[in-house]
Amino acid sequence: WKQECLLQEYLPKLSRYIVLSDYDKRDYKEKLDIDTEVKINPRSFVSEQKCDPSQKKFFMATRFVYAKGLDLMMESFEEFCKQDSEWQLDIIGSGDLMKEIMADAKKRNLLDRVNFVGYTNEPEKYYLNSSVFLLPSRWEGWPMVIMEAFEFGLPVIAFHTGAMDLIIDDGKTGFLPEAFDTHKFTEAMLKLAHDEDLRRQMSANAIVKSADFNIDKAVDAWNDLFKRVTAKKKGEANENQRN
């Protein structure tokens, strides 16, 4: 399809081209020499209720597909359970690999520690009943679930890849273990699970961080963009009239 050729041909003709993260902005410039502008997705809701950091429960909201790294999660959680006998893991969501992941959990003797919820229209109940959010994805664009987790006060553990470190402050609002190192992921889980004071501090930091994704800020940023684009168009129109 010669996608890169099409992008190089047509994107520069647009008034602006918007991307979701600084990683995208960097790649468009380095690989295609195209200037872009970053506009992040805002959080989709505000919750007055927050999680209880004393809860000994991990939580995932995901799709059961390869990109979401659920096989890596089972490997990490198996290692975790060998060093901890109390914490549970709730997983909501469904997908093509659900039966395969459940079979893997059974093989690893994890079915008494993992609650495969499936689809639910009450995700907030699970956010509020846990204290740490897990995101073992192999890749993500701009993961909205992190913003949802922060809004409920959940620190997040995710692999250091993609846009993760643009959202998660390592050691402050969660942990970013080396990409796809399941042992390092387990270490981060153990560190948070066995330090309630740390969970409470990270929870407070996550709530503060959530304000960065306030929809009012996003609206202001888009309005600024529209004003700049329309001002430029008016200026071009006036110049054409003079000519």
N, C-alpha and C positions, 0 to 999 in steps of 0.2 A: 504493500500500500504506500510505500515511500512516505511514511508519516512525517519524518523529520524534514523532508523537502517541502511538504505542504505547510508545516508549521513555519518554516523559515520564509516561505513565500507570502503567507497570508496574515500571520500574527502581527508583524510590524505595521500592517495597514490599519489595525484597530486603534482606537483612541487610547485604550489601556487594556492590558491583559492581566487578569487577577489570578494569583495562586494562593494556596493555603498556608504555606510556610516559607521560612527563609531558606530551607533546603531546596525547595522547588525553585525559588528565585535564583539561588546560586547555580543550580543545574541548567536552567534555561539560559543563563548568561554564559556559563562556561562551555556548554555543549552546542548551543544554537546561536549564541551572541544576540539574544533577545532580552530586552529589559522588561521586567514584570513588576507588579506591585502586590504586596502581601495584604490580604484581608482575612483574618481568622474567622472561623465559625464561632458564634457566641454560644454560651450555655443555653439549653432549651427550656429550663425551668428554674425556679427558686424554691428551696425547701426550708421552712421554719424548723422542722425537725432535723436533728443530726444523729449520727451513729453513737453508740456507747462503746468507747475504746476498751472497756473491760471485757467485751465479748470475745470469746476464744473461737473465732470463726473467720475463715477466709471466704472471699466471694468473687465469682466471675460472672459477667454477663457477656455472652459471646455467641458466635455461630460455630457449629461443628464442621469446620472446613480446615484444610491443611494450613492456610495462612495464619490461623489463630493459635497454632502451636499447642493444641490440647495434648498431643502425644508427649511433648516436652514437659507439660504440666504434670502429667501422671508420673513421669520419671522423677521430677523434682519432689513431688508430694510423697512418693514412696520413700525417698531418702529422708524427707522431713519426718515421716511417721516413725522411722526407726529411732529417732531422737526425741520424739514428743508423742505422748499418749492421749492428749486432751483435745487438740484443735481439730475442727471439722472444716470441710470445704463444700460450700453450696455453689452449684453451677446452674444458671438459667440459660435457656436457649435451646435450639435444635439445629439439625442439619444432616447432610449426607453421611457424615462420619460418626454420628452419635452412637450407633450400635457397636462400631469398631472401638471407640474410646471406652465405652462401658465394658466391653470384653477385656480390654487392656487393664482397666481398673480391677476387674475381677481376678485376672491373672496375677496382679500385683497385691492381692488381698486388701484392696482399698474400699470395697463397697460399704463397709461399716463406717468409713470416715468421709466418703464423698456422697453428697446428695445431688443426684441428677434430677433437677426439677422439670426440665423440658420448657416448653413455652409457657409464659405467664403474662397476664396483663396487670400484675401487681408487683413490678420490679422493686418499687420503693420499699416494700416490706423486707426484702432481702438486703438491700443496701443498709437499712436501719438496724438489722439484726446481725450485722458483721462489723469487723473493725479494721480489716485490711483488704484492699482490692488487688487482684492478681491479673496481669495482662502479659502472657507469655508469647505474644504474636511474633511471627517471623517478619511481618511487615505491616505497616499501618500508614494511612495518609494523614488524616487528622482525627485521632480516635476520640469521638464524643464521649465514650464511656469514662474517660479519665476526668473530664469536666463534671460528669454526673457524680463520679466518686468523690471528687473534691467538694462538690456542693453538699454532699451528705457528711463530709468530714472524714472520708476514708483516705489514708495514705495509699500510694500505689507502688507496687513492685512490677517493673516491666524491663525487658531486655533493652540494652542501650543500642537502639537502632531507629532509623527513620526520624520521625518528628518527636519521639519520646522525650529527648532531653530539651526540647523547646517548651515542653509543658511541665515536666517533672523536674523539680530541683533536687538533685541527688543528695541524700542525707538530710533533706529539709522537709519535702512533701512526699518522700518515698525513696526508693532505691532503684538504681539502674545497673544491675549486674551485666557483665560482659555478654555480648550477644550470643545466645544459644548455648551458654555454659550452664547446664542444669545444676551443677554443683554450686556455682556461685548464686544461682537463683534460690536454691535451698538455704544457703547461708543467710541471705537477706531475709527469707521467711522466718528462720529461726531467731535472727536478731530482733525482729519486730515482735514475734510471738512471745518471746521471753523477757520483754522489757516494756511493761505497761506505761511507765513514765514516758518512754520514747514514743510510744503509740499516741499518747495524749498530746504530746508536743507536736508531733507530725500532723495529727488530726486538726489541731488549731491552725497550723500553718496552711493546711489544705483548704480550710474554710476561707482564710484570708486570700489565698491564691485564686479561689473561685471567682472573687470579685474582678479579677483581670479579664474575665470573659463575660462581663456584664453586657447585656444586649444594648444598653444605652451607649456604651463605648463603641460598639460595632456600628450602630446607627450613625453616630457622629463621624466615624471614619468614612463610611459610605457617602454621607452627605457632603463631606469635604471633597471626596473624589468627584462627585457629580458637579459640584460648583466649579472645580478646576477644569473639568472637561467642557462644561457649557461655556465657561468664560473663554476658553481657548477657541471654541467654535464661533462664538460671537466675534472675537477678535479677527478670525480668519474671514468671516462674512463681511465685516467692515472693511477689511483690507481689499477684498475682491470688489466691493462697491467703488472704492476709491480708484481702483485700477480700471 
